[in-house]
Amino acid sequence: MREIHQYHHGNLKRVIIDAALQAIGESGPAGWSLRELARRAGVSHAAPAHHFGDKQGLADRRGRRGFRAVRRRARARGR
């Protein structure tokens, strides 16, 4: 299991998203909870809900980030 760096006055949303990606890689898209992500990130159990609302809010944010990354790559290739 890859170590997630615990949050310490940095980009908490990024740390939680990284924890989500790790959890999904280990147990699939339904095999995780916001509380589990908080534990992995070393933050209060309320922090993920505060920033993302719920699991769907976190999934939506991951999707938007992925879409932006694909769009940046396409622009870099001149498409």
Secondary structure by P-SEA (a helix, b strand, c coil): cccccccccccaaaaaaaaaaaaaaccccccccaaaaaaaacccccccccccccaaaaaaaaaaaaaaaaaaaaaaacc
